[in-house]
């Protein structure tokens, strides 16, 4: 431990001060040859002696609390006479500063030990996480144990996780020492360990239950989700303190009952017996943040400004977090500006709020000004630039970071995925593994999403193997990502096997599997799974119906599709969106019901997007409906003037119906506008490397070898065809 340097003159002054105070002691310890005179009990000399010892003992304790152990030690050594409090003070001084060997030395050298001495030594061992078996040996040596002795030893066992030993000692505790101190210690220990039933047993066995015991149990009931029992105990308590009120209010909030919690807070204010403290207000700010209640949060902010309460760091951070999460970055910046002391949490909370609101440039300016940055700071900025599509900046920040963890790597991989850089995502995942960083469930979800988008089944299988190896196969988010990966890779059977292994599928699980069936053309299975979803009582959402309507379109279930579309609002309160209408137009178009499809488009409560008109255009080409195709093309050109698709499809349709002149006219219009069709593309993954191919692109490094191999394959196919009496056109 680093000791604060002591000025020599200061040390001499303190020593001389205590020596002057103890001058009477020095004289009384000197053996005179002259006969002593008898003094009365309350003589001035004895009073001075007691006062001097008391002052030195206080000085030792004060110096130890401030970390000035060397000065405390010097005063203790120069005291001509010490009482038991002096020895206890020095023992505690060593213990508070982590000098357990010296604390034990003081204990062993004490001429006389009292129960308080043993208690102080055991307390020191508990605080410094020493061997509790040795502490218990010392406990057994106490000649006369008191309530503090038992409570201290039980605390030691509880903190060490030795609940069996704590329970045994609690059973041996005399009844007069058990309640409330020893009982409260064991009760709180069980609470912190989440062992609610044991805590309840201790509480119910208590003969004396005071405000601390009851407050702990109110908190316990709330954490168990037994809000009715918590409120019953709360109402029965003859006395409540701020901890009681805060526990009950927080219990309501965590149970999802904002109105009840807020009403109880108002009652606390109205009754006025107990004043809210910083913890209470922090709970209120967090609730307003989580329940998106800006008005109530701003009211409590106003209350804080009127209360005689110190605007401390914890409270300021709670307010910044609330305003930032609710999107009121102006108010968050105002609170940040008036805070005298700020820590990393203060800066991070404001940066996070700015990033979530898309104010990335402002967030970055704040980030640059931060006196010290942690992993959260860097990760938030990576997420911010990722949302803006600035992947290069994300990589730059990542490389500048002094240290990186699994969260940071995951943020980078997610940034690549969200910006369509799937090959880079899988590559960075491999780099993460090579760097010895252990992936978490979010990492696997992100990289599996990348593999799914690439339809890279081999890559997905390798990731799945690592998931199994790391025992993350039961994580719900990973399971959902595996279902998606297998589905998008064309392996609906394995996707469904993974789905069936999910012990408690959520709506995302069902949506992913229904989409997987639809994506792979298994519309009937998608419909059956939706029926299974309804039987579980799980409420579908808009994504569910999007997948379901797509499935109906693939198998031509027009009547069923109409039924699902109509039930969205009537049965589930979900307003169909543009994509739902696009699916219905696609369903009707595939079934040749183009007039119904156009009527549906005309009835839409909002302007159709390009997907709706694209579905109608595709169906019009299939059914050779030139009139609707021309209308759809006109709308598509308005929405996407640089897209070549409308021109290409319409020109093809004109050719199909014999209107070659109109087809040439459309192609010439496209050329005059210099609109080019996006080339078709494909890719393969070879030895972990993705190879992209574009129609008409001759830039591949192995183009000659690829061309030669293709010609050889064509010749082999031709030979096989000739031998079977076929010819290749």
Buried (B, 14 or more C-beta within 10 A) or exposed (E): EEEEEBEEEEBEEBBEBBBEBBEBBEEBEEEEEEEEEEEEEEEEEBEBBEEBBBBBBEBBBBBBEEBBBEBBBBBBEBBBBBBBBBBBBBBBBBBBBBBBEBBBEBBEEBEEBBBBBBBBBBBBBBBBEBEBEEBBEBBEEBEEBBBBBBBBBBBBBBBBEBBEBBBEBBEEBEEEBBBBBBBBBBBBBBBEEEBBEBBBBBBEEBEEBBBBBBBBBBBBBBBBEBBEBBBEBBEEBEEBBBBBBBBBBBBBBBBEBBEBBBEBBEEBBEEEEBEBBBBBBBBBBBBBBBBEBBEBBBBBBEBBEEEEBEBBBEBBBBBBBBBBBBBBBEBBBBBBEEBEEBBBBBBBBBBBBBBBBEBBEBBBEBBEEBEEBBBBBBBBBBBBBBBBEBBEBBBEBBEEBEEBEBBBBBBBBBBBBBBEBBBBBBBBBEEBBEEEBEBBBBBBBBBBBBBBBBBBBEBBBBBBEBBEEBEBBEBBBBBBBBBBBBBBBBBBEBBBEBBEEBEEBEBBBBBBBBBBBBBBEBBEBBBEBBEEBEEEEBEBBBBBBBBBBBBBBBBEBBEBBBEBBEEBEEEEEBEBBBBBBBBBBBBBBBBBBBEBBBEBBEEBEEEBBBBBBBBBBBBBBBBEBBEBBBBBBEBBBEBBEEBBBBBBBBBBBBBEBEBEEBBEEBBEBBEEEEBEEEEEEEBEBEEEEBBEBBEEEEEBEEEEEEEEEEEEEEEEEEEEEEEEEEEEE
